[in-house]
Amino acid sequence: MVPDGRVVRKRLISLVAGMTNLRHDGQFDEPNLDGTPGDYISFTSWEWPQGIGLYGLLRLWQQTGDEALKTLLETWYEDRTAEGLPTLNINTTAPMLALSLLWRETRDPRWAAVMDKWADRILTEMPRTEERGLPHIVSDKINDRELWDDTLVMVGLFLASYGEASGRRELVDEACHQFLLHTRYLADPETGLWFHGWTFDGRHNFARALWGRGNAWITLGILDLIELAEIPAPVRTFLLGVLETQINTLLKLQAPSGAWHTLLDDPTSYEEISATAGFGYGLLKAARLGLGPEGCREAGLRALKVVLDNIDDTGTVANVSYGTRMGHDLQFYKDIPIQPTGYGQALAILCLTEGLHHTGGEAEAR
């Protein structure tokens, strides 16, 4: 059954309010390595959950043309840059993605120099693993010599988006390199799904966890990479093949509810809505673009329905797992607590925004 487009649009409005009202309540105290307090909840913090949140808002603005959303985004970046940018790392790069797309649309002169400097520092200052991978070094932990799924969205998409918009081809090339290298070490050739991480210390995939949200970063990441930049044909063909193989397995693992489990191949792990929203976005987008195997649209609509069912009256997305470090055993992933977050809100926004194309809500949105 196709959800009602009017319901999708109404829920999108509530999701924006739910995201901007998120506040850190002290439950998760994670001090950063530089001594500053870590805030991965509040909308006003410059971190990866907020960066993904901004990306969801940006995509919704592109779809609807809502000037209030544009003002919200511009004000957020004005305020944060006035406060001063944080230490450069993988996760603090995430807010640059939405900024790059905002600049692509507006060419506001305030932002190019900010992104140029940040991109230059990624290329010249970030540590490297073997084969010039970007290790997943973040604000509160140095994951030296480790490759994680998350990096491709937090850094790779910004490099591709800003590189394409600014004419800096070396940034697009770097994004392509990271996608190819991460595919080599994280994609499971047996299932087509992706492991959460890889370490060059001992050369292994930790718990070999086929983690839900990590796989959602890949579904979303590959589709958005090929949309955001002109990718060389062999790379594009290769990554779309990787994506199709992943989706073939995802279609088999979708739960009867329409959701996916936090460990995709373990039905005893809880159903997790941020991953489900990411997959819903990717499957619906793949169907719209004529990519991926048969069944994408139907599975995407089932995911959309369960995401809608998990948005409460305040616009807050329920059953979202908190930020997840690298697990050394599978039980670790099953024990991650549930917590409303900016990325949970954003992935739901992305899912519902793509859902407008499929539910009759697109015309209303405009």
Secondary structure as GFF3:
##gff-version 3
##sequence-region A 1 366
A	DSSP	alpha_helix	5	20	.	.	.	ID=ss1
A	DSSP	alpha_helix	48	64	.	.	.	ID=ss2
A	DSSP	alpha_helix	67	83	.	.	.	ID=ss3
A	DSSP	three_ten_helix	91	93	.	.	.	ID=ss4
A	DSSP	alpha_helix	95	106	.	.	.	ID=ss5
A	DSSP	alpha_helix	109	125	.	.	.	ID=ss6
A	DSSP	three_ten_helix	130	132	.	.	.	ID=ss7
A	DSSP	beta_strand	146	148	.	.	.	ID=ss8
A	DSSP	alpha_helix	151	151	.	.	.	ID=ss9
A	DSSP	pi_helix	152	156	.	.	.	ID=ss10
A	DSSP	alpha_helix	157	166	.	.	.	ID=ss11
A	DSSP	alpha_helix	169	186	.	.	.	ID=ss12
A	DSSP	beta_strand	197	199	.	.	.	ID=ss13
A	DSSP	alpha_helix	212	228	.	.	.	ID=ss14
A	DSSP	alpha_helix	233	253	.	.	.	ID=ss15
A	DSSP	beta_strand	260	261	.	.	.	ID=ss16
A	DSSP	beta_strand	271	272	.	.	.	ID=ss17
A	DSSP	alpha_helix	273	289	.	.	.	ID=ss18
A	DSSP	alpha_helix	296	309	.	.	.	ID=ss19
A	DSSP	alpha_helix	330	334	.	.	.	ID=ss20
A	DSSP	alpha_helix	342	359	.	.	.	ID=ss21
A	DSSP	alpha_helix	362	365	.	.	.	ID=ss22
###
